[in-house]
């Protein structure tokens, strides 16, 4: 039986979300239309917005639906930069371990808009150097247009001190955005309590469909639009609402939060079993970010003497899906920028794989991974010697 241990990439759709989406696909009506068909769909859509707002602890009007977490990140980073640029602020601050959905638009702003991009480093645990950020703000607060620090890292699961970042930035009137795509549905997350200006989430990381996400943008705080052509969402995001996916998103959120604590504990216990099993069977392996506070389901492990891609393919051949810690751009393999930022060498960064558990993960999944891992590692090490 195939084993799926790549929930950080995408999760299986929850049954209730699939049912809601299928039913909504049968309903006729554009939510922006004024006739009864459109009004009925709009009513359902706004109910979904309210449901998601409860889970995020934000006002419904602060939710701007997007087609993905990537779009939400781009809208936030570029919009906040342009807003700051208009009053003479030209610096974009990000961490060195951000997802490429932040790093790439930051680079775009640098190349095309003249932004100065500053990356804040992390320690060996994968936690941002808060002192480095504090020093930067003390020296250049009036120049910083936006700070964007992810809530949790998608490769290691390490959680970041967003509340401290916001507190520090607030004193200098600097807006803060956080990519919370990995965190939503996995750890408690309150937009209101964090005091963020903006936050990005995505449906398919917690049992919703691919193709819908949301930017949470503080009420009364608007940014220039990235997409024009209708102004459906506070004139910040145009485009016909994807009502079936939005309703399915809300259904997945409601389902996830009904047994949030129990599910979280179960996934943590599975992670513990997987981690201990790996370290017992592979004594020279080590788990990245293990000493930091992490998401409940991610285990990023470095296995000396192997190549990530070889491990992934050998595990896949045994019916076990996981992911590497490297990114492939235009066919060129590169070591993980996250692991390099944590102090890895190119070699050790290329020897790391990520297992990620989720709501549908089972004891069987962990047992199967541990069963095949020793022989897979042995073959990977032999292949690496050739």
C-alpha positions in Angstrom: 0.0 0.0 0.0 1.5 3.4 -1.0 2.5 5.7 1.9 2.2 9.4 1.5 4.5 11.4 3.8 4.6 14.7 1.9 1.7 16.6 3.5 3.7 19.8 3.7 3.6 19.9 -0.2 -0.2 19.2 -0.3 -2.7 17.3 1.7 -5.6 15.0 0.6 -8.9 16.8 0.4 -11.1 16.3 3.4 -14.2 14.3 2.5 -16.5 17.1 3.7 -14.6 19.7 1.6 -14.9 17.4 -1.5 -18.6 17.0 -0.8 -19.2 20.8 -0.4 -17.2 21.6 -3.5 -19.0 19.0 -5.7 -22.4 20.3 -4.5 -21.4 23.9 -5.1 -20.2 23.2 -8.6 -23.9 22.4 -9.5 -25.0 25.9 -8.5 -25.4 28.5 -11.2 -24.5 32.1 -10.5 -21.6 34.6 -10.4 -21.3 35.9 -6.9 -20.9 39.4 -8.2 -24.2 39.3 -10.1 -27.2 41.1 -8.7 -29.9 38.6 -9.6 -31.2 35.9 -7.3 -28.7 33.3 -8.6 -25.8 35.5 -7.9 -27.0 36.7 -4.6 -27.5 33.1 -3.4 -23.9 32.1 -4.3 -22.7 35.4 -2.7 -24.5 34.6 0.5 -22.8 31.2 0.7 -19.5 32.7 -0.1 -19.8 35.3 2.6 -20.7 32.6 5.1 -17.5 30.8 4.1 -15.6 34.0 4.7 -17.0 34.3 8.2 -16.2 30.7 9.0 -12.5 31.1 8.0 -12.4 34.4 9.8 -13.3 32.7 13.1 -10.5 30.2 12.7 -8.0 32.9 11.9 -9.3 35.3 14.6 -9.7 38.2 12.2 -12.6 40.3 10.8 -14.3 38.8 7.7 -13.6 42.0 5.8 -9.9 41.4 6.3 -9.9 38.2 4.2 -9.1 38.7 0.5 -9.5 35.5 -1.4 -6.7 34.6 -3.9 -5.9 31.7 -6.2 -3.0 30.5 -4.0 -0.7 31.3 -1.2 1.8 32.4 -3.8 -0.6 35.1 -5.1 -1.3 36.2 -1.5 2.4 36.5 -0.8 3.0 38.5 -4.0 0.1 40.8 -3.4 1.3 41.5 0.2 5.0 42.0 -0.5 4.6 44.0 -3.6 1.6 46.0 -2.3 3.3 46.9 1.0 6.5 47.8 -0.8 4.7 50.1 -3.3 2.8 51.7 -0.4 6.1 52.3 1.4 7.9 53.4 -1.7 5.3 56.2 -2.2 6.5 57.8 1.1 10.2 57.2 0.4 10.7 53.8 2.0 12.8 51.5 -0.3 13.9 48.6 1.8 12.4 45.1 1.9 13.4 42.9 4.8 12.9 39.1 4.6 14.5 36.1 6.3 17.1 34.0 4.5 14.8 30.9 4.8 11.7 32.2 3.2 9.8 30.2 0.6 10.5 31.2 -3.0 7.0 32.7 -3.1 8.6 35.5 -1.0 12.2 35.4 -2.1 11.4 35.6 -5.8 9.0 38.6 -5.6 11.5 40.3 -3.4 14.2 39.8 -6.1 11.7 41.0 -8.7 11.2 44.2 -6.6 14.9 44.6 -6.5 15.4 44.2 -10.2 12.4 46.0 -11.5 11.4 48.5 -8.8 14.8 49.4 -7.4 14.2 48.0 -3.9 17.0 47.2 -1.6 16.4 43.7 -0.2 18.0 42.7 3.1 17.9 39.1 4.3 18.0 38.4 8.0 20.0 35.2 8.8 19.1 32.3 11.1 20.9 30.3 13.7 21.7 26.6 13.5 18.3 25.8 14.8 16.7 27.7 11.9 15.3 30.6 14.0 15.8 34.1 12.7 18.5 36.2 14.3 16.2 38.6 16.2 19.2 40.8 17.3 20.2 41.3 13.7 16.7 42.5 12.9 16.6 44.7 15.9 19.9 46.3 15.0 18.7 46.9 11.4 15.5 48.6 12.6 17.3 50.8 15.0 19.6 52.1 12.2 17.2 52.2 9.2 13.6 52.2 10.4 12.6 55.2 8.2 13.8 53.3 5.1 12.0 50.0 5.6 8.8 49.5 3.6 7.9 46.0 4.7 9.2 43.1 6.8 8.2 39.6 5.8 9.0 36.7 8.0 7.4 33.3 7.6 5.4 31.9 10.5 6.9 28.4 10.1 9.4 27.0 7.6 8.1 24.7 5.0 11.3 22.5 5.0 12.1 22.2 8.7 8.9 23.2 10.3 10.7 25.6 12.6 8.4 28.3 14.1 9.5 31.9 14.0 9.0 34.6 16.8 6.4 36.6 14.8 5.0 38.2 17.9 8.4 39.6 18.8 9.0 40.8 15.2 5.7 42.6 15.1 6.3 44.2 18.5 9.7 45.5 17.4 8.3 46.8 14.0 5.3 48.4 15.5 7.5 50.9 17.4 8.9 52.0 14.1 5.6 52.0 12.2 6.8 49.2 9.8 4.2 46.9 8.4 4.8 43.2 8.9 3.7 40.3 6.7 3.9 36.7 7.5 3.7 33.7 5.2 1.6 31.4 7.4 0.7 28.8 4.6 2.3 26.0 6.5 1.1 27.1 10.0 -2.6 27.5 9.4 -4.5 24.4 10.7 -1.4 23.0 12.4 -0.6 25.4 15.2 -2.8 28.1 16.9 -2.8 31.2 14.7 -4.5 34.5 15.6 -4.2 37.4 13.2 -5.7 39.7 15.8 -3.3 38.8 18.6 -0.2 38.7 16.5 -0.9 42.3 15.4 0.3 41.6 11.8 -0.5 43.9 8.9 -0.9 41.0 6.5 -0.7 37.2 6.5 -1.0 34.6 3.8 -2.7 31.2 4.0 -3.7 28.4 1.6 -6.5 25.8 1.4 -4.6 22.8 0.2 -2.3 22.6 3.2 -5.2 21.6 5.5 -7.5 19.5 3.5 -9.0 22.1 1.2 -8.7 22.2 -2.7 -5.7 23.4 -4.7 -6.3 26.7 -6.3 -7.6 28.9 -3.5 -5.8 30.9 -0.8 -6.3 34.1 1.1 -4.5 37.3 2.0 -5.5 38.5 5.5 -5.0 42.3 5.3 -5.7 44.6 8.3 -9.0 46.4 8.1 -8.6 49.9 6.9 -5.1 49.3 5.6 -5.1 49.1 1.8 -2.4 48.4 -0.7 -2.0 48.9 -4.5 -3.6 46.1 -6.5 -1.6 43.4 -8.2 -4.5 42.2 -10.3 -6.9 44.7 -11.9 -10.3 44.2 -13.6 -13.3 44.3 -11.4 -12.1 45.1 -7.9 -14.0 42.3 -6.2 -11.9 42.3 -3.0 -11.5 45.8 -1.6 -10.2 46.9 -5.1 -7.0 44.9 -4.1 -7.7 41.7 -6.0 -9.9 41.4 -9.1 -11.3 38.3 -10.6 -14.5 36.2 -10.5 -14.8 34.4 -7.1 -14.0 30.7 -7.2 -17.1 30.0 -5.0 -16.9 26.2 -5.1 -13.2 26.2 -3.9 -13.8 28.9 -1.3 -16.7 27.0 0.2 -14.6 23.8 0.2 -11.8 25.8 1.9 -14.2 26.9 4.7 -15.5 23.3 5.1 -11.9 22.0 5.4 -11.1 24.7 8.0 -14.3 23.9 10.1 -13.4 20.1 9.9 -9.8 20.7 10.9 -10.7 22.9 13.9 -13.4 20.6 15.3 -10.7 18.2 16.7 -7.7 20.5 16.4 -6.1 19.6 19.8 -6.5 15.8 19.4 -5.4 15.8 15.8 -2.4 18.0 16.7 -1.4 15.6 19.5 -1.8 12.5 17.3 0.4 14.0 14.6 3.1 15.0 17.1 3.1 11.5 18.5 3.6 10.1 15.0 6.4 12.6 14.4 8.0 11.5 17.7 7.8 7.8 16.6 9.3 8.5 13.2 12.1 10.7 14.6 13.1 8.2 17.2 12.9 5.3 14.7 15.1 7.1 12.3 17.8 8.0 14.9 17.7 4.4 16.3 18.2 2.8 12.8 20.6 5.5 11.5 22.8 6.6 14.3 24.7 9.2 12.3 21.6 10.9 11.0 20.4 14.1 12.6 17.1 16.0 12.5 17.3 19.7 11.4 15.7 22.1 13.7 15.0 19.5 16.3 16.0 21.8 19.2 13.6 24.5 18.1 9.8 24.7 18.4 8.4 23.2 15.3 5.2 22.3 13.5 3.8 18.9 14.7 4.3 17.0 11.4 7.7 17.8 9.8 10.8 15.8 10.1 13.8 17.1 8.0 16.7 14.6 8.4 20.2 14.7 7.1 21.7 11.3 6.3 25.5 11.5 5.7 26.9 9.7 2.7 23.7 10.0 0.6 22.2 12.2 -2.0 18.7 13.5 -1.4 17.4 12.7 -4.9 18.7 9.2 -4.7 16.9 8.7 -1.3 13.7 10.1 -2.7 13.7 7.9 -5.8 14.5 4.8 -3.8 11.9 5.5 -1.2 9.4 6.2 -4.0 10.2 2.9 -5.6 9.2 1.3 -2.3 5.9 3.2 -2.4 6.9 5.9 0.1 6.4 9.5 -0.9 8.5 12.2 0.7 10.5 15.2 -0.6 14.0 16.5 -0.8 15.4 19.6 0.8 16.6 20.9 -2.5 14.8 22.9 -5.2 15.1 22.3 -8.9 15.0 25.4 -11.1 15.2 25.0 -14.9 16.6 21.5 -14.4 19.5 22.6 -12.3 19.7 20.9 -8.9 20.7 23.2 -6.0 21.1 22.5 -2.3 18.4 23.8 0.0 18.8 27.5 0.7 17.1 26.9 4.1 19.7 24.3 5.2 22.6 26.4 3.9 21.3 29.3 5.9 21.3 27.0 9.0 25.0 26.3 8.5 25.0 23.2 6.3 27.6 22.7 3.6 26.5 22.0 0.0 27.2 18.3 0.6 25.1 17.9 3.8 22.3 20.0 2.4 22.2 17.6 -0.5 21.9 14.7 1.9 18.7 15.7 3.5 15.1 14.6 3.0 11.8 15.8 4.5 9.0 13.6 5.8 5.8 15.4 6.6 2.8 14.0 8.3 -0.8 15.2 8.3 -4.4 14.5 9.5 -4.6 11.3 7.5 -1.2 9.9 8.4 -1.3 6.6 10.4 1.0 4.3 12.4 1.2 2.1 9.4 2.7 5.0 7.3 5.4 5.5 9.9 6.1 1.8 10.3 6.5 1.3 6.5 8.9 4.2 6.3 11.0 2.8 9.1 10.9 -0.6 7.6 12.3 0.4 4.2 14.6 3.2 5.3 17.7 1.2 6.4 17.9 -0.7 3.1 17.2 2.4 1.1 20.0 4.3 2.9 22.4 1.4 2.3 21.7 1.4 -1.4 21.9 5.2 -1.5 25.3 5.2 0.1 26.6 2.5 -2.2 25.4 4.5 -5.2 27.1 7.6 -3.8 30.5 5.8 -3.7 30.5 5.1 -7.4 
